[in-house]
Amino acid sequence: MAKIAVINGTPSLVSRINAVIEYAENVLGGKGFEVERINVAELPPEDLIHTKFESEAIVKANGLVAEADALIIVSPVYKASYTGVLKTFLDLIPQKGLAGKIVLPLFMGGSLAHLLTIDYALKPVLSVLGARHILGGVYAVDSQVVRNDAGAVEIAEELRLRLDNALGEFAEEVEHKAARKARS
């Protein structure tokens, strides 16, 4: 089955956006995809900041990207863009490291004011890295992912529906790619 790598660009591993990641992983895992996650915040900071391409952790993370048929790129929106920690990792991906990959962005911000962050901030960088099949993505607002009184995270129904649609399209595209690859 096809491999999907999730690049989690949130600097906080307790962020509510992790509920969105887990939801996506469960949906795709339920469809039989092999899903691996790269938590960029867990990579050695010195390796990221000093662009240590040869670092064992960076080589391993880039290996997951290289082996993946498709990627989900996740980030909260800070100051009208994706996180700096995500950018430092993207800078370490080889020049055409995303060529042939299907990419689904999943972003979350405080308001709809930064809805176009995926289009204006992320997609140009992905294009430079060789990505040509970038899906529209899902932009969530913080208020759509909340902690309840018991501390569990709940995803609003409207967001869940948009995620289901985007993940369905993503899965279909990945399956088509895998079928084409098998015929070649």
MIMIVO-85095 format. One record per residue (C-alpha): residue in one letter; chain; x, y, z. Coordinates in Angstrom, 1 decimal, always signed. Example, Ala and Ser with C-alpha at 12.3 -4.5 7.8 and 13.67 -1.06 7.14 Angstrom:
<pt A; A; <+12.3; -4.5; +7.8>> <pt S; A; <+13.7; -1.1; +7.1>> 
***
This chain:
<pt M; A; <+0.0; +0.0; +0.0>> <pt A; A; <+1.0; +3.6; -0.5>> <pt K; A; <+3.1; +5.5; +2.1>> <pt I; A; <+2.1; +8.8; +3.5>> <pt A; A; <+4.3; +11.1; +5.5>> <pt V; A; <+2.8; +13.7; +7.8>> <pt I; A; <+5.1; +16.7; +8.4>> <pt N; A; <+3.9; +18.3; +11.6>> <pt G; A; <+5.2; +21.8; +11.7>> <pt T; A; <+3.8; +22.8; +15.0>> <pt P; A; <+6.4; +23.8; +17.7>> <pt S; A; <+4.1; +22.5; +20.4>> <pt L; A; <+3.4; +18.8; +20.7>> <pt V; A; <+0.4; +19.6; +22.9>> <pt S; A; <-1.2; +21.8; +20.3>> <pt R; A; <-4.9; +21.3; +19.4>> <pt I; A; <-3.8; +20.8; +15.8>> <pt N; A; <-2.5; +17.4; +16.8>> <pt A; A; <-6.1; +16.3; +17.1>> <pt V; A; <-6.5; +17.2; +13.4>> <pt I; A; <-3.4; +15.2; +12.6>> <pt E; A; <-4.6; +12.2; +14.6>> <pt Y; A; <-8.0; +12.4; +12.9>> <pt A; A; <-6.3; +12.3; +9.4>> <pt E; A; <-3.9; +9.5; +10.4>> <pt N; A; <-6.9; +7.4; +11.7>> <pt V; A; <-8.9; +8.0; +8.5>> <pt L; A; <-6.0; +7.2; +6.2>> <pt G; A; <-4.9; +4.2; +8.3>> <pt G; A; <-8.4; +2.9; +8.1>> <pt K; A; <-8.1; +3.0; +4.4>> <pt G; A; <-5.0; +0.9; +4.5>> <pt F; A; <-2.4; +3.5; +4.0>> <pt E; A; <+0.9; +3.3; +5.8>> <pt V; A; <+1.2; +6.7; +7.7>> <pt E; A; <+4.4; +8.0; +9.3>> <pt R; A; <+4.7; +11.3; +11.2>> <pt I; A; <+7.6; +13.6; +11.3>> <pt N; A; <+7.3; +16.0; +14.3>> <pt V; A; <+9.7; +18.7; +13.3>> <pt A; A; <+9.8; +20.1; +16.8>> <pt E; A; <+11.4; +16.8; +17.9>> <pt L; A; <+14.3; +17.1; +15.5>> <pt P; A; <+17.5; +18.5; +17.0>> <pt P; A; <+17.2; +22.3; +17.0>> <pt E; A; <+20.9; +22.8; +16.2>> <pt D; A; <+20.6; +20.5; +13.1>> <pt L; A; <+17.6; +22.6; +11.9>> <pt I; A; <+19.1; +26.0; +12.6>> <pt H; A; <+22.6; +25.2; +11.2>> <pt T; A; <+21.2; +23.3; +8.2>> <pt K; A; <+23.0; +20.1; +9.0>> <pt F; A; <+22.0; +18.0; +6.0>> <pt E; A; <+24.2; +15.1; +7.2>> <pt S; A; <+22.6; +14.9; +10.6>> <pt E; A; <+21.3; +11.4; +11.4>> <pt A; A; <+17.9; +12.8; +12.4>> <pt I; A; <+17.6; +15.0; +9.3>> <pt V; A; <+18.7; +12.1; +7.0>> <pt K; A; <+16.1; +9.9; +8.6>> <pt A; A; <+13.3; +12.5; +8.3>> <pt N; A; <+14.3; +13.2; +4.7>> <pt G; A; <+14.3; +9.4; +4.1>> <pt L; A; <+10.6; +9.3; +5.2>> <pt V; A; <+9.8; +12.1; +2.8>> <pt A; A; <+11.7; +10.4; +0.0>> <pt E; A; <+9.9; +7.1; +0.5>> <pt A; A; <+6.5; +8.6; +0.8>> <pt D; A; <+4.1; +8.6; -2.1>> <pt A; A; <+2.3; +11.6; -0.6>> <pt L; A; <+2.6; +14.1; +2.1>> <pt I; A; <+0.4; +16.0; +4.5>> <pt I; A; <+1.9; +19.2; +5.7>> <pt V; A; <+0.5; +20.6; +8.9>> <pt S; A; <+1.1; +23.9; +10.6>> <pt P; A; <-0.6; +26.5; +12.8>> <pt V; A; <-0.6; +30.0; +11.3>> <pt Y; A; <+1.6; +32.6; +13.2>> <pt K; A; <+2.0; +36.1; +11.9>> <pt A; A; <+0.2; +35.4; +8.6>> <pt S; A; <+2.5; +32.4; +7.7>> <pt Y; A; <+3.3; +28.8; +8.7>> <pt T; A; <+5.8; +28.3; +11.5>> <pt G; A; <+9.5; +28.9; +11.4>> <pt V; A; <+10.2; +25.4; +12.5>> <pt L; A; <+8.4; +24.0; +9.5>> <pt K; A; <+10.4; +26.4; +7.2>> <pt T; A; <+13.7; +25.3; +8.7>> <pt F; A; <+12.8; +21.7; +7.9>> <pt L; A; <+11.5; +22.5; +4.4>> <pt D; A; <+14.9; +24.2; +3.8>> <pt L; A; <+16.6; +20.9; +4.5>> <pt I; A; <+14.6; +18.9; +1.9>> <pt P; A; <+16.6; +18.4; -1.3>> <pt Q; A; <+15.9; +20.8; -4.1>> <pt K; A; <+13.5; +18.5; -6.0>> <pt G; A; <+12.6; +16.4; -2.9>> <pt L; A; <+8.9; +16.8; -3.4>> <pt A; A; <+8.8; +15.9; -7.1>> <pt G; A; <+6.1; +13.4; -7.9>> <pt K; A; <+4.5; +13.8; -4.4>> <pt I; A; <+0.8; +14.5; -3.8>> <pt V; A; <+0.6; +17.1; -1.1>> <pt L; A; <-2.3; +18.0; +1.2>> <pt P; A; <-1.8; +21.0; +3.5>> <pt L; A; <-3.7; +21.2; +6.8>> <pt F; A; <-3.4; +24.6; +8.5>> <pt M; A; <-5.0; +26.2; +11.6>> <pt G; A; <-5.2; +29.8; +12.5>> <pt G; A; <-7.0; +32.1; +15.0>> <pt S; A; <-9.3; +33.6; +12.4>> <pt L; A; <-10.3; +33.4; +8.7>> <pt A; A; <-8.1; +36.5; +8.1>> <pt H; A; <-5.2; +34.2; +7.1>> <pt L; A; <-7.2; +31.7; +5.1>> <pt L; A; <-4.9; +32.2; +2.0>> <pt T; A; <-1.7; +31.4; +3.9>> <pt I; A; <-1.6; +28.0; +2.2>> <pt D; A; <-1.8; +29.6; -1.2>> <pt Y; A; <+0.5; +32.6; -0.7>> <pt A; A; <+3.0; +31.3; +1.8>> <pt L; A; <+3.3; +27.5; +1.5>> <pt K; A; <+2.5; +26.6; -2.1>> <pt P; A; <+5.4; +28.7; -3.6>> <pt V; A; <+7.9; +26.9; -1.4>> <pt L; A; <+6.5; +23.5; -2.2>> <pt S; A; <+6.7; +24.3; -5.9>> <pt V; A; <+10.4; +25.2; -5.6>> <pt L; A; <+10.8; +21.8; -4.0>> <pt G; A; <+9.3; +20.1; -7.0>> <pt A; A; <+5.7; +19.5; -5.9>> <pt R; A; <+3.3; +19.8; -8.8>> <pt H; A; <+0.2; +18.1; -7.3>> <pt I; A; <-0.7; +20.2; -4.3>> <pt L; A; <-4.4; +19.8; -3.2>> <pt G; A; <-6.4; +22.8; -2.0>> <pt G; A; <-5.9; +21.8; +1.6>> <pt V; A; <-8.0; +22.5; +4.7>> <pt Y; A; <-7.7; +25.7; +6.8>> <pt A; A; <-9.3; +25.4; +10.2>> <pt V; A; <-10.0; +28.1; +12.8>> <pt D; A; <-8.9; +27.5; +16.4>> <pt S; A; <-12.5; +27.6; +17.6>> <pt Q; A; <-13.3; +24.5; +15.5>> <pt V; A; <-11.0; +22.4; +17.7>> <pt V; A; <-11.7; +22.7; +21.4>> <pt R; A; <-10.8; +21.0; +24.7>> <pt N; A; <-13.9; +19.8; +26.6>> <pt D; A; <-14.3; +19.8; +30.4>> <pt A; A; <-12.7; +16.4; +30.5>> <pt G; A; <-9.6; +17.6; +28.7>> <pt A; A; <-10.4; +15.7; +25.5>> <pt V; A; <-10.1; +17.5; +22.2>> <pt E; A; <-13.3; +17.8; +20.0>> <pt I; A; <-13.3; +18.7; +16.3>> <pt A; A; <-16.4; +20.6; +15.2>> <pt E; A; <-18.7; +18.7; +12.8>> <pt E; A; <-18.2; +21.3; +10.0>> <pt L; A; <-14.4; +20.9; +10.1>> <pt R; A; <-14.7; +17.1; +10.3>> <pt L; A; <-16.8; +17.1; +7.1>> <pt R; A; <-14.3; +19.3; +5.3>> <pt L; A; <-11.5; +17.0; +6.5>> <pt D; A; <-13.4; +13.9; +5.3>> <pt N; A; <-13.8; +15.5; +1.9>> <pt A; A; <-10.2; +16.5; +1.6>> <pt L; A; <-8.9; +13.2; +2.9>> <pt G; A; <-11.2; +11.3; +0.6>> <pt E; A; <-9.9; +13.3; -2.4>> <pt F; A; <-6.3; +12.8; -1.2>> <pt A; A; <-6.7; +9.1; -0.7>> <pt E; A; <-8.3; +8.8; -4.2>> <pt E; A; <-5.4; +10.7; -5.8>> <pt V; A; <-2.8; +8.6; -3.9>> <pt E; A; <-4.6; +5.4; -5.0>> <pt H; A; <-4.6; +6.5; -8.6>> <pt K; A; <-0.9; +7.3; -8.5>> <pt A; A; <-0.2; +3.9; -7.0>> <pt A; A; <-2.2; +2.2; -9.7>> <pt R; A; <-0.4; +4.1; -12.4>> <pt K; A; <+2.9; +3.2; -10.8>> <pt A; A; <+2.0; -0.5; -10.7>> <pt R; A; <+1.0; -0.5; -14.4>> <pt S; A; <+4.4; +1.0; -15.4>> 
***
